Each structure stands twice: as structure tokens, then as C-alpha cells.
Amino acid sequence: MNHVTVIGTGITQFGTLKEQSLKQLLLDASFQALKEAGFPKVDAVFIGNFMSGSLANQEILGSLIAHDLGLGPIPTAKMEGACASGGIAFRHACEMIEAGVYNTVLVAGGEKMKHAGTDVVTSAINAAMDTDSNEKAAGLSFPGFFGLLANRYFYETEATKKHLAMVALKNRNYALNNPMAQYRDPVTLEEILNARMITEPLGLFDCSPITDGAAAVVLSRGQSGIRVIASSQASGPTQAQEADDLLTFIATKTSADLAYAQAGLGPEDIDVIELHDCFSMTEILAYEALGLAKVREGWKLLENGDTRHGGRIPVNTSGGLLSKGHPIGATGLAQIYQIVEQLRGTACNQVDGARIGLAQNLGGTGSYSTVHIFTNGRSAE
Amino acid sequence: MKLSVHVCEECGHTSIPARLICPSCRAVDFREEEREGKGTVYTFTKINISSVEFKHLTPYYVVIVDLPTGERVTGRMAEEVQINDVVELAAMEQGAYIFKKCG
């Protein structure tokens, strides 16, 4: 029986890449992925990207990549869902292959951000919220939204800033071993706790950085490669004041429930996870929405060391968005890159004997989420 | 100071932003009602680093306020604030609800 499988992956360095344009980054990652796949005939190209128009003055990313790689007059599109752009592009490729429309799709994602000033990037990222709302008018910023969540979470649980710092420290420690990561210098819990405040209680290390980078995947119908056994997407509220429960990302929870049902698996069956840690607070809330912990108990996983090596289920072994870096359109595909590496047995921070991996990609202030579950087809020992 | 909310004619669902279709019952007719702009802080954040257009206001607080009538509204404050503080609507500035502490 044929499946949707990953037959090639590529990634660029994450960080400050002054010399390369967004196009060059996308081409670099795409070429690696196509080469690994043995340069198959490609039926379509989907690009995940958030703000190439506003920050890099470049659109038409799909046809740009198809043309420059000589892929022929095939259909292409850029897909945008803020930070979930990469996951959404990947999901649409899965669906089109599943439906029999295409056999092989190149999915790439990238962002070029470092050349712009922090206040310019902060303004551009605010486009991931409802800019025609009283919340935007009040001066709520994207990091500000996650500050609102963190203060309420502290109020309702025994979690403190220390637990946020434990997320940042875990992911930094993983990034030390990832040659593609943006931040590879060690930090201490004290440095994280004492860093300057951005949107309180979130400090510098609680926020994912501004990053240049790209990642790519070739998906195909076949029997070789890492199989995609679930692909799901859901939406959530676009304003904080409209959320039924501000501390539950309904998009993440819905997409996770759908994916587990598709795969016939539960959270206890997953060996390794890359989840969307755009802020340290987001990782803790994702633990809960993905079913790794009960509601309002995600912080306890950090106390127990459950989500690092030696624990129940290692999370963000790439270093996560917090330390690997967050070139927005690339992120969903960079997460999948790491999970595929884990299932091939060739990852940095390899989890011994990993058979099943999950990638969760969030967009906006909980406005989009995709979940993908993968297997290498090996049976449990 | 009062603020206006949108109320579904069919099921009574209320929201701060105007709606075309009721998210609760899918009816399409609404009326505007006024609410007393006084409530308690559900959560807050102190914004030290903002986007360009709000830089001149930093640091400032963004608050989500629960009204006793059940609505939840996001606004801005200049004063330091904590969860459960009682605040009231003091002004509307360029589409933003500006709250201040009571008492």
C-alpha cells in the first residue's frame, strides 16, 4: 500500500544571513531536499512564508522557486498562516497527494527578517493579530498577548517565572548540539531569570528571536521514506477578549485530537515531539493542548524533567523556536525536518529508538494550528 | 463611563466587536446595548518593548477586564495593575478603551 512519505529534506543555517536573499535561502533548502530525494519529477510547489512582501519586498515565491529550479510550468502557491505558514503548506501537500491530485510536491518555507530593525519587525509581526480591533488600538503586541497568558497562568496555578525559564534553558541546552541553531552559547537559569523584560512577565529568553533561514521537504506517494500518518489543521480566536478559555489553545487542542484520531494513537504513543515554543509560556500550554499533561498542569512536566532526555517524552530536541531560531515561514518545516531526522536515527540530540514523532505548528495568537504525526514504520521492540 | 456591546436578537449572545453572524446561534440580527464600563482585571501585561506606533507610550499595561454583565474587554492602562483590581473605563482614545483604577 502506498502512503504519503517524506523522501527528502533540506535546511539552511538559522541566524543572521546577511549575504543571502530570501530566494537564495529557499533555493538552498529546496535543492538539498530535491537532491536527497534523487531529483524526482515535481508536480507542484507550496511555499510557507509570512511577510516576504513587507520585509523582503518579494512575493511570487512559488513560481520563483519552480522557475529557478527548472521544475517546469507546474502549479505553485505561497501559503500564509503567520507562524503556521510552513505547517499549512506541508498539510496542503499531504492532502493533495492523498487525494491523488499530485504524486510529488516540494514544500519549502523561509523568512528573511534580520536586516530590519526590531521595532519594524515587531510592527510587521503584529499583522498576525486582528489589526482592525480595539485590542490592536490598545497597543497589544504579539509578545504582549503571551504576557497576558503567562500572568493569568501564574495566577491560576503554582507556576512561576522559574518554570518559564526551565523551558528556555531546556531548549537552549538542546540547541548547543544543533549546528544549524541560531543560539549555541550556554546560559544559566539565573541569566534567563534576570534578563531584561519585554512584555512582563516575559523576558528576553522567553521570546523566540528574529531569524533568517529556510527549510524544505519533498513529499511523495510511495513506500520508502518517513510516513505521514496524520495531518490536521484547526483555527482559533483572533482576539484575546473573544477566547472562551484564554489558557487553552483551542486550535492546538482540536488539531491534536484530530491527528491522534487519524493515527489511531494517543499522546502516550509518541516518542519525540517538536512543538511551537514561540514563547516559553506557549510550550507549557502546548503540553496541555497536546494531552501530555492535564489542563493547568503542564508546568509540572518541567519540575519532573519529563520533556528532556531521560524523561518521558523529549520535546524540542532541535532547540525549538526559542534557541534554534524562528524564521517564521520556515518554522513548521524546520520542526518536521527535526522529526524526520529523529525517525531516521540521524538527529542532533537523537532519542534512542524513536519510532513515532509529532510536529505541532501554531500561527498567530492561537489562530491556526497544524499537527503532523510521522512513523519510520519500525515495530516496537 | 459606559461602553456599547453587540447583542444577538435571537439568543442574547454579546460581543464587544460587531458581528455579521452570531457565533453562538448563527442568527444575523443584533442590537447595541450599553454596559457600565467597570469591572475586574482578568489578566494584564506590562509592555516595555512595543511596535513603532506605541513606542512613545512605553512602558504601559494592556489589561483584559471582566465586566459583571459577563463581557470581557481588552484595554490599556498607564498605572501599575494586578489581577482582580477593580478598574473603570475612563476614555476612548483612537479606538482603544482606556481604563483607570477605581477608588
Interface residues (C-beta under 8 A of the other chain):
Chain A: T118 D119 V120 T122 S123 N126 S133 N134 E135 A137 A138 G139 L140 S141 P143 G144 G147 L148 L149 A150 N151 R152 Y155 R196 M197 I198 T199 E200 P201 L202 Q239 A240 Q241 E242 L246
Chain B: S15 I16 P17 Y42 T43 F44 T45 K46 I47 N48 I49 S50 S51 V52 E53 F54 K55 L57 Y60 V62 I64 R72 V73 T74 G75 R76 I83 E93 Q94 G95 A96 Y97
